[in-house]
Amino acid sequence: MNDPVLIMGSGAMACLFAARLAQAGEEVWMLDEWAEGIETIRSRGIQYLDSSGPKQVKIHATTHPADCPPVKDALLLVKSWQTARAAQQIKPLLLPDGMLLTLQNGLGNLEVLSAALGPERASAAVTTFGATLKNPGEVWLRGEGEIVMRDLPKLDRLAERFQSAQIAIRRETDLRAIQWGKLLVNAAVNPISALLSLPNGRLLGNAPAQTLMQQILNEATQIAAAEKIALPYEDPLDYVNSVLKITAENRSSMLQDLTRGAPTEISEINGALVSLGERWKIPTPTNQALVLLIKARISG
């Protein structure tokens, strides 16, 4: 395809997908406010490491929206607390028949994007890839995954791009169950790995961590039932542990955020569960405690 692809963000997942798409011959532009990351990518490209070895991939990168070309396809991979700003930046760049696909964590992002861009120009998807940003512009693949996206004709163009880049995709008519399935994984893994400063795999043999994850999931599954969500797995903890095995070497996004002193998505993940628990009068003491602990860690 000749049309450029815009990726908003310069963290681990943004670099991962930018590198894969560029390797497949796509013209990729990256837009983000993180000056150090963008300058590194602009000057030397993305350093991408997977099982086949290291690669260096040239990418267009800028901190200025005015530098970017108009696009039909864009991916949003910024943190949830940056969504409203990103929507305003992409708005003049996204062509009338364009599509912005958010691959973000947490709840509420699509609603913000739809309000800013129009519901016909924004859609959500879920990714199960694991990646770690070792340094600005340097990403290590920590777990091969897939992108689960809605089965809509307006997403066919993006689906074709992913397939050409050997990024596995799966199409679903209803994404709510998939989104909630990932929400529970993030809620169980991210804050605990972040507070303990452990890669994912180290949570597998950690009995207290397993107990905490079970408590998080017990609260979350009650809320999912109240929301009439049919989760895409029978045993949430078994599924979380299967994800931990696949991404054993990965450092969760929340751990990466804390390590570099960046804001986290705790409010959009565990905080979202707390808010929904209040709405349904379902107690969420474990999720509440984790929200406070992460916020206390940031404040300290």
C-alpha positions in Angstrom: 0.0 0.0 0.0 1.2 3.5 -0.8 -0.7 5.4 1.8 1.3 6.2 5.0 0.3 4.8 8.4 0.4 7.0 11.4 1.3 5.5 14.8 0.6 7.8 17.8 3.0 6.9 20.6 6.6 5.9 21.0 6.6 3.3 23.7 7.1 -0.4 23.5 4.0 -1.4 21.6 4.1 1.6 19.3 7.7 0.8 18.4 6.9 -2.9 18.0 4.1 -2.3 15.5 5.9 0.5 13.7 8.9 -1.8 13.1 6.9 -4.7 11.9 4.8 -2.5 9.5 7.9 -0.7 8.2 9.7 -4.0 7.6 6.8 -5.0 5.4 7.3 -2.0 3.2 4.8 0.4 4.8 5.6 4.1 5.1 5.3 4.6 8.8 5.1 7.9 10.7 5.3 8.1 14.5 3.9 11.1 16.4 4.4 11.6 20.2 5.3 14.2 22.7 8.2 12.2 24.3 11.0 14.2 22.8 13.8 11.8 23.7 12.1 8.7 22.2 11.1 10.5 19.0 14.5 12.1 18.4 16.2 8.7 18.9 13.8 7.1 16.4 14.1 10.0 13.9 17.9 9.9 14.0 18.7 6.2 14.0 15.4 4.3 13.6 13.9 1.7 15.8 16.1 -1.0 17.2 13.9 -4.1 17.2 14.9 -7.5 18.7 13.1 -10.7 18.3 14.0 -14.4 18.1 15.7 -13.9 14.7 18.0 -11.3 16.1 18.4 -7.5 16.2 17.1 -5.2 13.4 17.3 -1.5 12.8 14.3 0.0 11.0 14.1 3.5 9.7 10.9 5.4 10.6 9.6 8.9 10.1 9.2 10.4 13.6 8.1 13.8 14.9 6.7 15.6 17.9 4.8 18.1 15.7 1.5 17.0 14.2 2.0 19.6 11.3 4.9 17.5 10.1 2.7 14.4 9.5 1.0 13.7 6.2 -2.8 13.1 6.0 -3.6 9.4 6.6 -6.3 6.9 6.0 -5.0 4.5 8.7 -3.8 5.4 12.2 -3.0 3.4 15.3 -3.3 4.8 18.8 -0.8 3.4 21.3 -0.5 6.2 23.9 -1.4 5.9 27.5 -5.1 6.2 28.4 -4.6 9.5 30.2 -3.3 10.9 26.9 -6.3 9.9 24.8 -8.1 13.2 24.7 -5.0 15.1 23.6 -4.2 12.5 21.0 -7.7 12.7 19.6 -7.3 16.4 19.0 -3.9 15.9 17.4 -5.1 13.2 15.0 -8.4 15.0 14.0 -6.9 17.3 11.3 -4.7 14.5 10.0 -7.2 11.7 9.6 -8.9 11.8 6.2 -12.7 11.8 6.0 -12.7 8.1 5.1 -9.9 7.3 7.5 -9.9 5.0 10.5 -8.2 5.3 13.9 -7.7 2.0 15.7 -7.0 2.1 19.4 -5.0 -0.7 20.9 -4.8 0.9 24.4 -5.4 -0.7 27.7 -8.3 0.1 30.0 -11.8 1.3 29.5 -13.2 4.5 28.1 -10.8 5.3 25.3 -13.1 4.5 22.4 -15.8 6.7 23.8 -13.4 9.7 24.0 -12.2 9.0 20.4 -15.7 8.6 19.0 -16.8 11.9 20.5 -13.9 13.7 19.0 -13.6 12.0 15.6 -17.1 10.5 15.0 -18.0 6.9 15.7 -17.4 6.0 12.0 -13.7 7.0 12.2 -12.7 5.2 15.4 -12.6 1.6 16.5 -11.1 -0.5 19.3 -9.0 -3.6 19.1 -7.1 -5.8 21.6 -3.6 -7.0 21.3 -1.9 -9.9 23.1 1.7 -9.1 22.1 4.3 -8.6 24.9 7.1 -6.1 24.4 9.6 -4.2 26.6 11.1 -0.9 25.8 14.7 -1.3 26.8 15.8 2.2 25.9 14.2 5.0 23.8 13.6 3.6 20.4 14.7 0.1 21.4 12.1 -2.6 21.8 12.3 -6.3 22.6 9.6 -8.7 21.6 8.7 -10.6 24.7 5.7 -12.6 23.5 4.2 -13.1 20.0 0.5 -12.5 20.0 -2.4 -11.3 17.8 -4.7 -8.3 17.2 -8.4 -9.0 17.7 -10.5 -6.5 15.8 -14.1 -6.0 14.9 -15.3 -7.7 11.7 -16.2 -4.5 9.9 -15.6 -3.7 6.2 -14.1 -0.3 7.2 -11.3 -2.2 9.0 -10.4 -4.4 6.0 -7.6 -2.0 4.9 -5.9 -2.1 8.3 -6.4 -5.9 8.5 -4.6 -6.3 5.2 -1.7 -4.1 6.4 -1.3 -6.2 9.5 -1.4 -9.5 7.6 1.3 -8.2 5.2 3.5 -7.5 8.2 2.9 -11.0 9.5 0.9 -9.7 12.5 -1.7 -12.3 13.3 -5.3 -10.9 13.4 -8.6 -12.3 14.4 -12.0 -10.7 13.5 -14.9 -10.7 16.0 -18.4 -9.2 15.7 -18.5 -8.2 19.4 -15.3 -7.1 21.1 -16.7 -6.4 24.6 -15.9 -9.9 25.9 -12.4 -9.7 24.4 -11.8 -6.3 25.9 -13.0 -7.4 29.3 -10.9 -10.5 29.0 -7.8 -8.4 28.6 -8.9 -5.8 31.2 -8.9 -8.6 33.8 -5.4 -9.7 32.8 -4.1 -6.2 33.0 -5.8 -5.6 36.4 -4.4 -8.8 37.8 -0.8 -8.5 36.4 0.2 -4.9 36.0 -0.1 -3.4 39.5 1.4 -6.5 41.2 4.3 -6.8 38.8 4.9 -3.0 39.1 4.8 -2.9 42.9 7.1 -6.0 43.2 9.3 -4.9 40.3 9.1 -8.4 38.8 8.8 -9.6 35.2 5.6 -11.5 34.4 7.0 -15.0 34.7 8.2 -14.4 38.3 4.5 -14.1 39.4 3.8 -17.7 38.5 5.6 -19.3 41.4 4.8 -16.6 43.9 2.0 -17.8 46.2 1.1 -14.4 47.8 1.0 -12.8 44.3 -1.2 -15.6 43.1 -3.6 -15.0 46.1 -3.7 -11.3 45.3 -4.4 -12.0 41.6 -7.3 -14.3 42.6 -8.8 -11.7 44.8 -8.6 -9.1 42.0 -10.2 -11.5 39.6 -13.0 -12.4 42.0 -14.0 -8.8 42.3 -13.7 -8.2 38.6 -15.7 -11.3 37.6 -18.6 -10.1 39.8 -18.5 -6.8 38.0 -18.3 -8.4 34.6 -21.4 -10.5 35.5 -23.3 -7.4 36.5 -22.3 -5.8 33.2 -23.6 -8.9 31.4 -20.2 -9.7 30.0 -19.5 -13.3 29.0 -15.7 -13.6 29.6 -13.8 -15.4 26.9 -12.4 -18.0 29.3 -13.8 -20.3 32.1 -11.1 -19.8 34.8 -9.7 -16.3 34.9 -6.7 -17.2 37.0 -5.8 -20.1 34.8 -5.9 -17.8 31.8 -3.9 -15.1 33.5 -1.2 -17.7 34.3 -1.2 -18.9 30.7 -0.5 -15.3 29.6 2.3 -15.0 32.2 3.9 -18.1 30.8 3.8 -16.7 27.2 5.2 -13.3 28.3 7.4 -14.6 31.1 10.3 -12.3 30.3 8.1 -9.2 29.7 8.0 -6.3 32.1 4.4 -5.1 32.3 3.6 -1.7 30.9 2.9 -0.4 34.4 6.2 -1.6 35.7 7.9 0.1 32.7 6.0 3.3 33.5 7.0 3.3 37.2 10.6 2.5 36.3 10.9 5.6 34.1 8.8 7.8 36.4 5.9 8.2 34.0 2.2 8.3 34.9 0.5 4.9 34.9 -2.9 3.6 33.7 -4.0 2.4 37.1 -7.1 4.7 37.0 -8.2 3.3 33.7 -7.6 -0.4 34.7 -8.1 -1.2 38.4 -9.7 2.3 39.0 -12.3 1.5 36.3 -13.2 -1.7 38.1 -13.5 0.3 41.4 -15.9 2.8 39.8 -18.0 0.1 38.2 -18.1 -1.7 41.6 -19.5 1.4 43.2 -22.1 1.6 40.5 -23.2 -2.0 41.1 -22.6 -1.9 44.9 -20.0 -4.7 44.5 -17.1 -4.3 47.1 -13.7 -4.0 45.5 -11.2 -3.7 48.4 -8.3 -5.4 46.7 -8.6 -3.2 43.5 -9.0 -0.1 45.7 -5.9 -0.9 47.7 -3.8 -1.4 44.5 -5.0 1.9 43.1 -4.0 3.6 46.3 -0.6 1.8 46.5 0.3 2.7 42.9 -0.7 6.3 43.4 1.2 6.4 46.6 4.3 5.0 44.9 4.0 7.7 42.2 3.5 10.5 44.8 6.5 9.2 46.8 
